[in-house]
Amino acid sequence: MFSVIYTFEIKADQDKNFILGWKGLTELIYQHEGSRGSRLHRIEGPRYLAYACWPSKSTWQNAGKNMPPEADHFRKLMRESCHKIETNFEMHVVEDLLQDQVFRAD
């Protein structure tokens, strides 16, 4: 698995538009480009961090060719709501211990 970390610096009062754009675009990328999804986190100030998971680096690098026309709407929402968008890290997963549920010892 391959993961990418992004950071976003949001313009004043644009959180709602940014999240709407991020969510819509992320869902389309999952449906049309083969990603494994993404998580969005709010960090200090008007900043967000997202990490996206992909089956491989080549799948990530080749993404974008299969997107439907409505993807442009979500891209525009994201771009217009941000001062800055950065790709911070490209990483290959070595071990994956994230779980879907909290551990319960019975």
C-alpha positions in Angstrom: 0.0 0.0 0.0 1.1 3.6 -0.7 0.0 6.7 1.2 0.3 10.4 0.6 0.0 13.2 3.2 -1.4 16.6 2.2 -1.8 19.9 4.1 -4.3 22.6 3.3 -4.3 26.2 4.5 -7.9 27.5 4.4 -9.1 31.0 3.7 -11.2 32.7 6.4 -14.7 31.4 6.7 -14.1 28.8 3.9 -14.0 25.6 6.0 -17.5 24.4 4.9 -16.7 24.9 1.2 -13.3 23.2 1.6 -14.8 20.2 3.4 -17.5 19.9 0.8 -15.0 20.0 -2.1 -12.6 17.6 -0.4 -15.3 15.1 0.4 -16.8 15.2 -3.1 -13.5 14.9 -4.8 -12.3 12.2 -2.5 -15.4 10.1 -3.1 -15.0 10.4 -6.9 -11.3 9.5 -6.7 -12.3 6.4 -4.7 -15.0 5.5 -7.2 -13.2 6.2 -10.4 -9.4 6.1 -9.8 -8.8 3.1 -7.5 -7.8 4.8 -4.3 -8.5 3.2 -0.9 -9.9 6.4 0.5 -8.7 9.2 2.6 -9.1 10.8 6.1 -9.2 14.5 6.8 -8.0 16.0 10.1 -8.2 19.5 11.4 -4.9 20.8 12.8 -4.0 24.1 14.4 -5.4 27.3 13.0 -7.1 27.3 9.6 -5.2 24.2 8.6 -6.2 20.6 7.7 -4.2 17.5 7.0 -5.3 14.6 4.9 -3.8 11.2 4.1 -4.9 9.1 1.2 -4.2 5.5 0.7 -3.6 3.8 -2.6 -2.9 0.2 -3.7 0.4 1.3 -5.2 2.4 4.4 -6.1 1.8 3.9 -9.8 -2.0 3.8 -9.2 -1.7 7.2 -7.5 0.6 8.6 -10.2 -1.7 7.6 -13.0 -4.9 8.8 -11.3 -6.9 11.6 -12.9 -7.8 10.1 -16.3 -11.1 8.5 -15.3 -12.7 11.3 -13.4 -16.3 12.4 -14.3 -17.0 16.0 -15.3 -18.5 16.8 -11.8 -15.0 16.4 -10.3 -14.2 19.9 -11.7 -16.8 21.4 -9.4 -15.2 19.9 -6.3 -11.7 20.8 -7.4 -12.8 24.4 -7.9 -14.4 24.5 -4.4 -11.2 23.2 -2.9 -8.9 25.5 -4.8 -11.0 28.6 -4.1 -11.2 27.9 -0.4 -7.5 27.4 0.1 -4.5 29.7 0.4 -2.2 26.8 0.0 -2.3 23.1 -0.9 0.8 21.0 -0.4 1.8 17.4 -0.9 4.0 16.8 2.1 5.0 13.1 2.0 4.8 10.1 -0.3 5.1 6.9 1.7 5.2 3.2 1.3 3.4 1.3 4.1 5.7 -1.0 6.0 3.2 -2.3 8.6 -0.5 -1.5 9.0 -2.0 -2.0 12.4 -5.0 0.3 12.1 -8.2 -1.5 13.1 -11.8 -0.9 12.3 -12.9 -1.6 15.9 -11.6 -0.9 19.5 -10.0 -4.1 21.0 -12.2 -5.8 23.6 -10.8 -8.5 25.8 -13.7 -10.7 26.8 
